[in-house]
Amino acid sequence: SFDNDYGVGIFFLPSGVAYFNNIQGSIPAYSPIIFRVNLFLAKRADHDRDGVLSINEIEYGDFGVITFPDSNGNLVPDYLDSTFPGN
């Protein structure tokens, strides 16, 4: 099912990965490109089909540190492990 999440993202592409020294329409040479993206819907996934959403099988720690727990010690992170929590 879809959740009612909303977000906005901005992508900045420097000229070196955009059009560089080429003129493209009304975009002058050596211009950075800026994209604004609105997220209106997000679909949560259960990648390992164990009945637990993958977002709930990932831990978000201090300072943006993301860890992927392996609760049963089989060297497969929980979000990919179809044997956890008991399937």
C-alpha positions as CSV (number, residue, x, y, z in Angstrom):
1,S,0.0,0.0,0.0
2,F,1.0,3.6,-0.4
3,D,1.8,5.8,2.6
4,N,1.1,9.6,2.5
5,D,4.7,10.6,2.7
6,Y,5.8,13.9,1.2
7,G,9.2,15.3,0.5
8,V,11.2,17.6,-1.7
9,G,14.7,16.9,-3.1
10,I,17.1,19.1,-5.1
11,F,19.7,17.7,-7.4
12,F,22.6,20.0,-8.4
13,L,24.6,18.9,-11.4
14,P,27.8,20.8,-12.0
15,S,28.5,21.8,-15.6
16,G,31.1,19.0,-15.9
17,V,28.4,16.3,-15.7
18,A,25.7,18.4,-17.4
19,Y,26.3,20.1,-20.7
20,F,29.8,21.3,-19.9
21,N,31.0,23.7,-22.6
22,N,28.0,23.1,-25.0
23,I,25.1,25.5,-25.3
24,Q,21.8,23.6,-25.0
25,G,18.8,25.7,-26.0
26,S,18.6,28.6,-23.5
27,I,21.2,27.0,-21.2
28,P,24.6,28.7,-21.6
29,A,27.8,26.8,-21.6
30,Y,29.4,25.9,-18.2
31,S,26.0,26.2,-16.4
32,P,25.1,24.0,-13.5
33,I,21.8,22.2,-13.8
34,I,19.4,22.2,-10.9
35,F,16.4,19.8,-10.6
36,R,13.7,20.1,-8.0
37,V,11.8,16.8,-7.3
38,N,8.6,16.5,-5.3
39,L,7.8,13.2,-3.7
40,F,4.1,12.7,-3.2
41,L,3.8,9.0,-2.7
42,A,6.1,6.3,-1.4
43,K,5.6,2.6,-1.5
44,R,7.1,0.7,1.4
45,A,8.7,-2.6,0.4
46,D,9.3,-5.9,2.1
47,H,12.3,-7.1,0.1
48,D,12.6,-10.5,1.7
49,R,8.8,-11.1,2.0
50,D,9.0,-12.0,5.7
51,G,6.0,-9.8,6.7
52,V,8.2,-7.0,8.1
53,L,8.7,-3.9,6.0
54,S,12.4,-3.4,5.1
55,I,12.4,0.1,6.5
56,N,11.7,-1.5,9.9
57,E,14.6,-3.9,9.5
58,I,17.2,-1.1,9.1
59,E,18.5,0.9,12.1
60,Y,19.2,4.6,11.9
61,G,21.7,5.8,14.5
62,D,23.4,9.0,15.5
63,F,25.0,11.2,12.9
64,G,23.2,9.6,10.1
65,V,24.8,6.2,10.6
66,I,22.8,3.4,9.0
67,T,23.2,-0.2,10.1
68,F,21.7,-3.4,8.7
69,P,21.1,-5.8,11.7
70,D,21.6,-9.5,11.3
71,S,19.4,-10.8,14.2
72,N,20.0,-14.5,13.6
73,G,23.7,-14.3,12.8
74,N,23.6,-16.0,9.4
75,L,25.5,-13.1,7.8
76,V,22.5,-11.9,5.8
77,P,21.0,-8.6,6.9
78,D,17.4,-8.9,8.2
79,Y,15.9,-6.8,5.4
80,L,17.2,-9.5,2.9
81,D,16.8,-12.6,5.0
82,S,13.6,-14.5,4.2
83,T,14.3,-16.8,7.2
84,F,13.9,-14.0,9.7
85,P,11.7,-13.5,11.7
86,G,10.7,-17.1,11.1
87,N,9.4,-17.7,7.6
